Amino acid sequence: MTIKTRFAPSPTGHLHVGNIRTALHNWMFAQKEGGTFLLRLDDTDAERSKEQYVEAIRADLAWLGLVPDEEQRQSARFDRYEEQLEKLKAAGRVYPAYETAQELDLKRKIQLGRGKPPIYDRAALDLTEAQIAEFEEQGRKPHWRFKLDHETPITWTDLIRGDQHFDPALLSDPVIRREDGSWLYMLPSAIDDVDMGITHVVRGEDHVANTAVQIQMFHALGAKPPEFAHEALLVGTEGKLSKRLGSLGVSSFREKHIEPQAIVALLARIGTSDPVEPVADVAPLIASFDFGRFGRAPARFDEEELAQLNQKIVHLLDYKDVKPRLPDAMDAAAWEVIRPNLHDMGDVDSWWQVVTGPVVVPDLSVEDQAFIGIAAAKMEELEASDDLWKDLTSALKEATGRKGKPLFMPLRQALTGLDHGPDMNALLPLIGKPAALTRLVEAAV
């Protein structure tokens, strides 16, 4: 069997971190199994679906490295949904219902008030032809419901949650089509999964009840259901679902200079028994992907953990991978020197300015200014070389008797404007002797 997964966002907004995690796990499973990853755009809501969001979804997936093998759009398949709906009507598996939204809401409130679950009472099945005709004369349009088989328990073995059991009598017959003719999610999704050969559906645990209903839809369509994996939902650092997670998307991550590799590395592992590790290559993450490693506890998404992971991954990035994002004059040697000091790639320009100048030197004491004056004189006498820092500090130690912090700190401040940073032995050759001498002379004044 060829594995085929799908990511099925509605293009009614931008992807958030929860969507990204779902897409990632579907992609990773398909990659590991040598299968196919499908992007299916669930754009049946013509009013809310926007082409700008379609393009944004494609761009976000591409930035993350999750390139689909196929793409489909539900808006191109309305005729197929009509065809299958008619077959289900003929089989007695769908039926029209005429209650208004207000009437349904009142029924739910009454049931809840009586301590009963708010399950649809199937009153529409008892309508007479005369009652239906009267509704039609009033201008009421029916919505359509899928009729669950109450005699057959719903069971499946979830790849994460294990054996699942649902009593269909405790579920409402789901609305599959609205009064205006527009489609809801459930039936078109099942039809698509059958037609497109989806073998595995990976999604959040908030879809478990939907899966129970859709399993009966698959059987009604004469098809074998795919396998399902329902993973625990993401929660924030406070340990509960957070509106903040709904606002975190690719644009937010990019603004914070988060690398796509960091997002992938974190979302691949949180919620599993495997440790989150800084890896710049997705291959080991794919190789270790296993639904058996997923836990039932909520997966905690911590932005601080992401930032720390991002820094570690930046320190692993090769020059060839970041060259287009670096200043033009910055070569591989300079990248090796500066890279260990980066929190993220947004720091590159500021560290490169330490090399190219100008730098702002902090106020030095009179004694340190005099010391820097001596350093300028010694620098002028030295030959430019890769050992310039070692030669300079050795000469100054002999001339002034300074050592340790009193020797090194004023020099670093005068040359870089900072009291921390890259190894000066590697940094000073990048600055170059002429520029370094100029900085020392200016700092000594």
Contacts in CASP RR format, 6 or more apart in sequence:
PFRMAT RR
TARGET T0000
AUTHOR 0000-0000-0000
METHOD contacts of the structure
MODEL  1
MTIKTRFAPSPTGHLHVGNIRTALHNWMFAQKEGGTFLLRLDDTDAERSK
EQYVEAIRADLAWLGLVPDEEQRQSARFDRYEEQLEKLKAAGRVYPAYET
AQELDLKRKIQLGRGKPPIYDRAALDLTEAQIAEFEEQGRKPHWRFKLDH
ETPITWTDLIRGDQHFDPALLSDPVIRREDGSWLYMLPSAIDDVDMGITH
VVRGEDHVANTAVQIQMFHALGAKPPEFAHEALLVGTEGKLSKRLGSLGV
SSFREKHIEPQAIVALLARIGTSDPVEPVADVAPLIASFDFGRFGRAPAR
FDEEELAQLNQKIVHLLDYKDVKPRLPDAMDAAAWEVIRPNLHDMGDVDS
WWQVVTGPVVVPDLSVEDQAFIGIAAAKMEELEASDDLWKDLTSALKEAT
GRKGKPLFMPLRQALTGLDHGPDMNALLPLIGKPAALTRLVEAAV
1 199 0 8 1.000
2 34 0 8 1.000
2 35 0 8 1.000
2 36 0 8 1.000
2 199 0 8 1.000
3 29 0 8 1.000
3 30 0 8 1.000
3 33 0 8 1.000
3 34 0 8 1.000
3 35 0 8 1.000
3 36 0 8 1.000
3 199 0 8 1.000
3 200 0 8 1.000
4 30 0 8 1.000
4 35 0 8 1.000
4 36 0 8 1.000
4 37 0 8 1.000
4 38 0 8 1.000
4 196 0 8 1.000
4 197 0 8 1.000
4 198 0 8 1.000
4 199 0 8 1.000
4 200 0 8 1.000
5 26 0 8 1.000
5 27 0 8 1.000
5 29 0 8 1.000
5 30 0 8 1.000
5 35 0 8 1.000
5 36 0 8 1.000
5 37 0 8 1.000
5 38 0 8 1.000
5 198 0 8 1.000
5 199 0 8 1.000
5 200 0 8 1.000
5 201 0 8 1.000
5 202 0 8 1.000
6 26 0 8 1.000
6 37 0 8 1.000
6 38 0 8 1.000
6 39 0 8 1.000
6 40 0 8 1.000
6 192 0 8 1.000
6 193 0 8 1.000
6 196 0 8 1.000
6 198 0 8 1.000
6 201 0 8 1.000
7 22 0 8 1.000
7 23 0 8 1.000
7 26 0 8 1.000
7 27 0 8 1.000
7 37 0 8 1.000
7 38 0 8 1.000
7 39 0 8 1.000
7 40 0 8 1.000
7 61 0 8 1.000
7 66 0 8 1.000
7 68 0 8 1.000
8 40 0 8 1.000
8 41 0 8 1.000
8 42 0 8 1.000
8 189 0 8 1.000
8 192 0 8 1.000
9 15 0 8 1.000
9 19 0 8 1.000
9 23 0 8 1.000
9 41 0 8 1.000
9 42 0 8 1.000
9 57 0 8 1.000
10 41 0 8 1.000
10 42 0 8 1.000
10 43 0 8 1.000
10 45 0 8 1.000
10 48 0 8 1.000
10 49 0 8 1.000
11 41 0 8 1.000
11 42 0 8 1.000
11 43 0 8 1.000
11 49 0 8 1.000
11 50 0 8 1.000
11 51 0 8 1.000
11 53 0 8 1.000
11 54 0 8 1.000
11 57 0 8 1.000
12 45 0 8 1.000
12 48 0 8 1.000
12 49 0 8 1.000
12 50 0 8 1.000
12 53 0 8 1.000
13 50 0 8 1.000
13 53 0 8 1.000
13 56 0 8 1.000
14 53 0 8 1.000
14 56 0 8 1.000
14 57 0 8 1.000
14 60 0 8 1.000
14 249 0 8 1.000
14 250 0 8 1.000
14 251 0 8 1.000
15 23 0 8 1.000
15 56 0 8 1.000
15 57 0 8 1.000
15 60 0 8 1.000
15 249 0 8 1.000
15 250 0 8 1.000
16 245 0 8 1.000
16 246 0 8 1.000
16 247 0 8 1.000
16 248 0 8 1.000
16 249 0 8 1.000
17 234 0 8 1.000
17 245 0 8 1.000
17 246 0 8 1.000
17 248 0 8 1.000
17 249 0 8 1.000
17 263 0 8 1.000
17 267 0 8 1.000
17 301 0 8 1.000
18 234 0 8 1.000
18 245 0 8 1.000
18 246 0 8 1.000
20 60 0 8 1.000
20 64 0 8 1.000
20 249 0 8 1.000
20 250 0 8 1.000
20 263 0 8 1.000
20 267 0 8 1.000
21 231 0 8 1.000
21 234 0 8 1.000
21 267 0 8 1.000
21 299 0 8 1.000
22 202 0 8 1.000
22 203 0 8 1.000
22 204 0 8 1.000
23 61 0 8 1.000
23 64 0 8 1.000
23 66 0 8 1.000
24 64 0 8 1.000
24 66 0 8 1.000
24 264 0 8 1.000
24 267 0 8 1.000
24 268 0 8 1.000
25 202 0 8 1.000
25 229 0 8 1.000
25 231 0 8 1.000
25 268 0 8 1.000
25 289 0 8 1.000
26 37 0 8 1.000
26 200 0 8 1.000
26 202 0 8 1.000
27 37 0 8 1.000
27 66 0 8 1.000
28 268 0 8 1.000
28 282 0 8 1.000
28 285 0 8 1.000
28 286 0 8 1.000
28 289 0 8 1.000
29 200 0 8 1.000
29 202 0 8 1.000
29 289 0 8 1.000
29 291 0 8 1.000
30 36 0 8 1.000
30 37 0 8 1.000
30 69 0 8 1.000
31 37 0 8 1.000
31 286 0 8 1.000
32 286 0 8 1.000
32 287 0 8 1.000
32 289 0 8 1.000
35 69 0 8 1.000
36 69 0 8 1.000
36 70 0 8 1.000
37 66 0 8 1.000
37 68 0 8 1.000
37 69 0 8 1.000
37 70 0 8 1.000
38 68 0 8 1.000
38 69 0 8 1.000
38 70 0 8 1.000
38 71 0 8 1.000
38 72 0 8 1.000
38 196 0 8 1.000
38 198 0 8 1.000
39 57 0 8 1.000
39 58 0 8 1.000
39 61 0 8 1.000
39 68 0 8 1.000
39 70 0 8 1.000
39 71 0 8 1.000
39 72 0 8 1.000
40 71 0 8 1.000
40 72 0 8 1.000
40 73 0 8 1.000
40 74 0 8 1.000
40 192 0 8 1.000
40 196 0 8 1.000
41 49 0 8 1.000
41 54 0 8 1.000
41 57 0 8 1.000
41 71 0 8 1.000
41 72 0 8 1.000
41 73 0 8 1.000
41 74 0 8 1.000
41 75 0 8 1.000
42 74 0 8 1.000
42 185 0 8 1.000
42 188 0 8 1.000
42 189 0 8 1.000
43 49 0 8 1.000
43 54 0 8 1.000
43 73 0 8 1.000
43 74 0 8 1.000
43 75 0 8 1.000
44 74 0 8 1.000
44 75 0 8 1.000
44 78 0 8 1.000
44 182 0 8 1.000
44 183 0 8 1.000
44 185 0 8 1.000
44 188 0 8 1.000
45 182 0 8 1.000
46 75 0 8 1.000
46 182 0 8 1.000
49 75 0 8 1.000
59 250 0 8 1.000
60 249 0 8 1.000
60 250 0 8 1.000
61 67 0 8 1.000
61 68 0 8 1.000
63 250 0 8 1.000
63 254 0 8 1.000
63 260 0 8 1.000
64 250 0 8 1.000
64 260 0 8 1.000
64 263 0 8 1.000
64 264 0 8 1.000
65 260 0 8 1.000
65 264 0 8 1.000
65 282 0 8 1.000
70 196 0 8 1.000
72 192 0 8 1.000
72 196 0 8 1.000
74 183 0 8 1.000
74 188 0 8 1.000
74 192 0 8 1.000
77 188 0 8 1.000
77 191 0 8 1.000
77 192 0 8 1.000
78 183 0 8 1.000
80 191 0 8 1.000
80 195 0 8 1.000
81 183 0 8 1.000
81 187 0 8 1.000
81 188 0 8 1.000
81 191 0 8 1.000
84 187 0 8 1.000
84 191 0 8 1.000
84 221 0 8 1.000
85 94 0 8 1.000
85 144 0 8 1.000
85 176 0 8 1.000
85 177 0 8 1.000
85 187 0 8 1.000
88 94 0 8 1.000
88 146 0 8 1.000
88 220 0 8 1.000
88 221 0 8 1.000
91 220 0 8 1.000
92 147 0 8 1.000
93 146 0 8 1.000
93 147 0 8 1.000
93 220 0 8 1.000
94 144 0 8 1.000
94 145 0 8 1.000
94 146 0 8 1.000
94 147 0 8 1.000
94 176 0 8 1.000
95 124 0 8 1.000
95 125 0 8 1.000
95 144 0 8 1.000
95 145 0 8 1.000
95 147 0 8 1.000
95 173 0 8 1.000
96 124 0 8 1.000
96 132 0 8 1.000
96 142 0 8 1.000
96 143 0 8 1.000
96 144 0 8 1.000
96 145 0 8 1.000
97 123 0 8 1.000
97 124 0 8 1.000
97 142 0 8 1.000
97 143 0 8 1.000
97 144 0 8 1.000
97 145 0 8 1.000
97 175 0 8 1.000
98 124 0 8 1.000
98 127 0 8 1.000
98 132 0 8 1.000
98 135 0 8 1.000
98 140 0 8 1.000
98 142 0 8 1.000
98 143 0 8 1.000
99 107 0 8 1.000
99 123 0 8 1.000
99 124 0 8 1.000
100 140 0 8 1.000
104 120 0 8 1.000
107 118 0 8 1.000
107 120 0 8 1.000
107 121 0 8 1.000
108 118 0 8 1.000
111 117 0 8 1.000
111 118 0 8 1.000
111 119 0 8 1.000
112 118 0 8 1.000
117 170 0 8 1.000
118 172 0 8 1.000
119 170 0 8 1.000
119 171 0 8 1.000
119 172 0 8 1.000
120 145 0 8 1.000
120 172 0 8 1.000
120 173 0 8 1.000
122 173 0 8 1.000
124 142 0 8 1.000
124 145 0 8 1.000
125 147 0 8 1.000
127 135 0 8 1.000
135 142 0 8 1.000
140 179 0 8 1.000
141 179 0 8 1.000
141 180 0 8 1.000
141 181 0 8 1.000
142 179 0 8 1.000
143 175 0 8 1.000
143 177 0 8 1.000
143 178 0 8 1.000
143 179 0 8 1.000
144 175 0 8 1.000
144 176 0 8 1.000
144 177 0 8 1.000
145 173 0 8 1.000
145 174 0 8 1.000
145 175 0 8 1.000
145 176 0 8 1.000
146 173 0 8 1.000
146 174 0 8 1.000
146 176 0 8 1.000
146 186 0 8 1.000
146 187 0 8 1.000
146 213 0 8 1.000
146 216 0 8 1.000
146 217 0 8 1.000
146 220 0 8 1.000
147 173 0 8 1.000
148 168 0 8 1.000
148 169 0 8 1.000
148 171 0 8 1.000
148 173 0 8 1.000
148 213 0 8 1.000
148 216 0 8 1.000
149 168 0 8 1.000
149 216 0 8 1.000
150 168 0 8 1.000
150 169 0 8 1.000
152 168 0 8 1.000
152 216 0 8 1.000
153 165 0 8 1.000
153 166 0 8 1.000
153 167 0 8 1.000
153 168 0 8 1.000
154 164 0 8 1.000
154 165 0 8 1.000
154 166 0 8 1.000
154 167 0 8 1.000
154 168 0 8 1.000
154 212 0 8 1.000
154 215 0 8 1.000
154 216 0 8 1.000
155 163 0 8 1.000
155 164 0 8 1.000
155 165 0 8 1.000
155 166 0 8 1.000
156 163 0 8 1.000
156 164 0 8 1.000
156 211 0 8 1.000
156 215 0 8 1.000
156 225 0 8 1.000
156 228 0 8 1.000
157 163 0 8 1.000
157 164 0 8 1.000
158 164 0 8 1.000
158 208 0 8 1.000
158 228 0 8 1.000
158 229 0 8 1.000
158 230 0 8 1.000
159 200 0 8 1.000
159 227 0 8 1.000
159 228 0 8 1.000
159 229 0 8 1.000
159 291 0 8 1.000
159 292 0 8 1.000
160 229 0 8 1.000
160 230 0 8 1.000
160 231 0 8 1.000
160 232 0 8 1.000
160 291 0 8 1.000
160 292 0 8 1.000
160 294 0 8 1.000
160 295 0 8 1.000
160 296 0 8 1.000
161 205 0 8 1.000
161 208 0 8 1.000
161 230 0 8 1.000
161 296 0 8 1.000
164 208 0 8 1.000
164 211 0 8 1.000
164 212 0 8 1.000
166 209 0 8 1.000
166 212 0 8 1.000
168 212 0 8 1.000
168 216 0 8 1.000
171 209 0 8 1.000
171 212 0 8 1.000
171 213 0 8 1.000
174 184 0 8 1.000
174 186 0 8 1.000
174 213 0 8 1.000
175 184 0 8 1.000
176 183 0 8 1.000
176 184 0 8 1.000
176 186 0 8 1.000
176 187 0 8 1.000
177 183 0 8 1.000
177 184 0 8 1.000
177 187 0 8 1.000
178 184 0 8 1.000
185 210 0 8 1.000
186 210 0 8 1.000
186 213 0 8 1.000
186 214 0 8 1.000
186 217 0 8 1.000
187 217 0 8 1.000
189 214 0 8 1.000
190 214 0 8 1.000
190 217 0 8 1.000
190 218 0 8 1.000
190 221 0 8 1.000
191 221 0 8 1.000
192 198 0 8 1.000
193 201 0 8 1.000
193 218 0 8 1.000
193 226 0 8 1.000
194 218 0 8 1.000
194 221 0 8 1.000
194 223 0 8 1.000
197 226 0 8 1.000
198 226 0 8 1.000
199 226 0 8 1.000
199 227 0 8 1.000
200 226 0 8 1.000
200 227 0 8 1.000
200 228 0 8 1.000
200 229 0 8 1.000
201 211 0 8 1.000
201 226 0 8 1.000
201 227 0 8 1.000
201 228 0 8 1.000
201 229 0 8 1.000
202 228 0 8 1.000
202 229 0 8 1.000
202 231 0 8 1.000
203 228 0 8 1.000
203 229 0 8 1.000
203 230 0 8 1.000
203 231 0 8 1.000
204 230 0 8 1.000
204 231 0 8 1.000
204 232 0 8 1.000
204 233 0 8 1.000
205 230 0 8 1.000
205 231 0 8 1.000
205 232 0 8 1.000
205 233 0 8 1.000
206 233 0 8 1.000
207 230 0 8 1.000
208 230 0 8 1.000
211 228 0 8 1.000
211 230 0 8 1.000
214 225 0 8 1.000
215 225 0 8 1.000
218 224 0 8 1.000
218 225 0 8 1.000
218 226 0 8 1.000
219 225 0 8 1.000
229 291 0 8 1.000
229 294 0 8 1.000
231 271 0 8 1.000
231 294 0 8 1.000
231 299 0 8 1.000
232 271 0 8 1.000
232 294 0 8 1.000
232 295 0 8 1.000
232 296 0 8 1.000
232 297 0 8 1.000
232 298 0 8 1.000
232 299 0 8 1.000
233 241 0 8 1.000
233 298 0 8 1.000
233 299 0 8 1.000
234 241 0 8 1.000
234 245 0 8 1.000
234 270 0 8 1.000
234 298 0 8 1.000
234 299 0 8 1.000
234 300 0 8 1.000
234 301 0 8 1.000
235 241 0 8 1.000
235 242 0 8 1.000
235 245 0 8 1.000
235 298 0 8 1.000
235 299 0 8 1.000
235 300 0 8 1.000
235 301 0 8 1.000
236 242 0 8 1.000
236 244 0 8 1.000
236 245 0 8 1.000
236 300 0 8 1.000
236 301 0 8 1.000
236 302 0 8 1.000
237 300 0 8 1.000
237 301 0 8 1.000
237 302 0 8 1.000
237 303 0 8 1.000
237 304 0 8 1.000
239 298 0 8 1.000
239 300 0 8 1.000
245 301 0 8 1.000
248 303 0 8 1.000
253 263 0 8 1.000
256 307 0 8 1.000
256 344 0 8 1.000
257 310 0 8 1.000
257 344 0 8 1.000
257 345 0 8 1.000
257 346 0 8 1.000
258 306 0 8 1.000
258 307 0 8 1.000
258 310 0 8 1.000
258 344 0 8 1.000
259 310 0 8 1.000
259 313 0 8 1.000
259 314 0 8 1.000
259 317 0 8 1.000
259 344 0 8 1.000
259 345 0 8 1.000
261 279 0 8 1.000
261 280 0 8 1.000
261 281 0 8 1.000
261 282 0 8 1.000
261 313 0 8 1.000
262 278 0 8 1.000
262 306 0 8 1.000
262 309 0 8 1.000
262 310 0 8 1.000
262 313 0 8 1.000
263 306 0 8 1.000
264 282 0 8 1.000
264 285 0 8 1.000
265 276 0 8 1.000
265 277 0 8 1.000
265 278 0 8 1.000
265 279 0 8 1.000
265 285 0 8 1.000
265 309 0 8 1.000
265 313 0 8 1.000
266 276 0 8 1.000
266 301 0 8 1.000
266 305 0 8 1.000
266 306 0 8 1.000
266 309 0 8 1.000
268 282 0 8 1.000
268 285 0 8 1.000
268 289 0 8 1.000
269 275 0 8 1.000
269 276 0 8 1.000
269 277 0 8 1.000
269 285 0 8 1.000
270 276 0 8 1.000
270 299 0 8 1.000
270 300 0 8 1.000
270 301 0 8 1.000
271 294 0 8 1.000
271 295 0 8 1.000
271 297 0 8 1.000
271 298 0 8 1.000
271 299 0 8 1.000
271 300 0 8 1.000
272 293 0 8 1.000
272 294 0 8 1.000
272 295 0 8 1.000
273 293 0 8 1.000
273 295 0 8 1.000
274 288 0 8 1.000
274 293 0 8 1.000
276 305 0 8 1.000
276 309 0 8 1.000
278 309 0 8 1.000
278 312 0 8 1.000
278 313 0 8 1.000
278 315 0 8 1.000
278 316 0 8 1.000
279 285 0 8 1.000
279 313 0 8 1.000
279 316 0 8 1.000
280 313 0 8 1.000
280 316 0 8 1.000
280 317 0 8 1.000
280 318 0 8 1.000
280 321 0 8 1.000
307 343 0 8 1.000
307 344 0 8 1.000
310 344 0 8 1.000
311 342 0 8 1.000
311 343 0 8 1.000
311 344 0 8 1.000
314 339 0 8 1.000
314 342 0 8 1.000
314 343 0 8 1.000
314 344 0 8 1.000
314 345 0 8 1.000
315 339 0 8 1.000
315 340 0 8 1.000
315 342 0 8 1.000
317 339 0 8 1.000
319 331 0 8 1.000
319 332 0 8 1.000
319 335 0 8 1.000
319 336 0 8 1.000
322 335 0 8 1.000
322 345 0 8 1.000
325 345 0 8 1.000
325 348 0 8 1.000
326 335 0 8 1.000
326 348 0 8 1.000
326 352 0 8 1.000
327 348 0 8 1.000
327 349 0 8 1.000
327 352 0 8 1.000
329 356 0 8 1.000
330 338 0 8 1.000
330 348 0 8 1.000
330 352 0 8 1.000
333 430 0 8 1.000
334 352 0 8 1.000
334 355 0 8 1.000
334 430 0 8 1.000
336 426 0 8 1.000
337 422 0 8 1.000
337 423 0 8 1.000
337 426 0 8 1.000
337 427 0 8 1.000
337 430 0 8 1.000
338 348 0 8 1.000
338 351 0 8 1.000
338 352 0 8 1.000
338 355 0 8 1.000
338 422 0 8 1.000
340 422 0 8 1.000
341 347 0 8 1.000
341 351 0 8 1.000
341 421 0 8 1.000
341 422 0 8 1.000
342 348 0 8 1.000
342 351 0 8 1.000
351 422 0 8 1.000
353 359 0 8 1.000
354 416 0 8 1.000
354 417 0 8 1.000
354 418 0 8 1.000
354 421 0 8 1.000
354 427 0 8 1.000
354 431 0 8 1.000
355 427 0 8 1.000
355 430 0 8 1.000
355 431 0 8 1.000
357 435 0 8 1.000
359 415 0 8 1.000
359 416 0 8 1.000
359 417 0 8 1.000
359 418 0 8 1.000
359 439 0 8 1.000
360 417 0 8 1.000
361 413 0 8 1.000
361 414 0 8 1.000
361 417 0 8 1.000
361 439 0 8 1.000
361 442 0 8 1.000
361 443 0 8 1.000
362 413 0 8 1.000
362 417 0 8 1.000
362 419 0 8 1.000
364 372 0 8 1.000
364 410 0 8 1.000
364 413 0 8 1.000
364 414 0 8 1.000
364 443 0 8 1.000
368 410 0 8 1.000
369 443 0 8 1.000
369 444 0 8 1.000
369 445 0 8 1.000
370 444 0 8 1.000
371 396 0 8 1.000
371 400 0 8 1.000
371 402 0 8 1.000
371 410 0 8 1.000
372 410 0 8 1.000
372 411 0 8 1.000
372 414 0 8 1.000
372 440 0 8 1.000
372 443 0 8 1.000
372 444 0 8 1.000
373 440 0 8 1.000
373 441 0 8 1.000
373 444 0 8 1.000
374 396 0 8 1.000
374 399 0 8 1.000
374 400 0 8 1.000
375 392 0 8 1.000
375 396 0 8 1.000
375 411 0 8 1.000
375 414 0 8 1.000
375 440 0 8 1.000
375 444 0 8 1.000
376 437 0 8 1.000
376 440 0 8 1.000
376 441 0 8 1.000
376 444 0 8 1.000
378 392 0 8 1.000
378 395 0 8 1.000
378 396 0 8 1.000
378 399 0 8 1.000
379 392 0 8 1.000
379 433 0 8 1.000
379 436 0 8 1.000
379 437 0 8 1.000
379 440 0 8 1.000
380 437 0 8 1.000
381 395 0 8 1.000
382 388 0 8 1.000
382 391 0 8 1.000
382 392 0 8 1.000
382 395 0 8 1.000
382 433 0 8 1.000
383 391 0 8 1.000
384 429 0 8 1.000
384 432 0 8 1.000
384 433 0 8 1.000
385 391 0 8 1.000
385 429 0 8 1.000
386 429 0 8 1.000
387 425 0 8 1.000
388 428 0 8 1.000
388 429 0 8 1.000
388 432 0 8 1.000
388 433 0 8 1.000
388 436 0 8 1.000
389 424 0 8 1.000
389 425 0 8 1.000
389 427 0 8 1.000
389 428 0 8 1.000
390 425 0 8 1.000
392 411 0 8 1.000
392 428 0 8 1.000
393 407 0 8 1.000
393 408 0 8 1.000
393 411 0 8 1.000
396 402 0 8 1.000
396 407 0 8 1.000
396 411 0 8 1.000
397 403 0 8 1.000
397 407 0 8 1.000
400 407 0 8 1.000
401 407 0 8 1.000
408 424 0 8 1.000
409 419 0 8 1.000
411 424 0 8 1.000
412 418 0 8 1.000
412 419 0 8 1.000
412 420 0 8 1.000
412 421 0 8 1.000
412 424 0 8 1.000
413 419 0 8 1.000
413 443 0 8 1.000
414 439 0 8 1.000
414 440 0 8 1.000
414 443 0 8 1.000
414 444 0 8 1.000
415 424 0 8 1.000
415 427 0 8 1.000
415 428 0 8 1.000
415 431 0 8 1.000
415 436 0 8 1.000
415 439 0 8 1.000
415 440 0 8 1.000
416 427 0 8 1.000
421 427 0 8 1.000
428 436 0 8 1.000
431 439 0 8 1.000
END
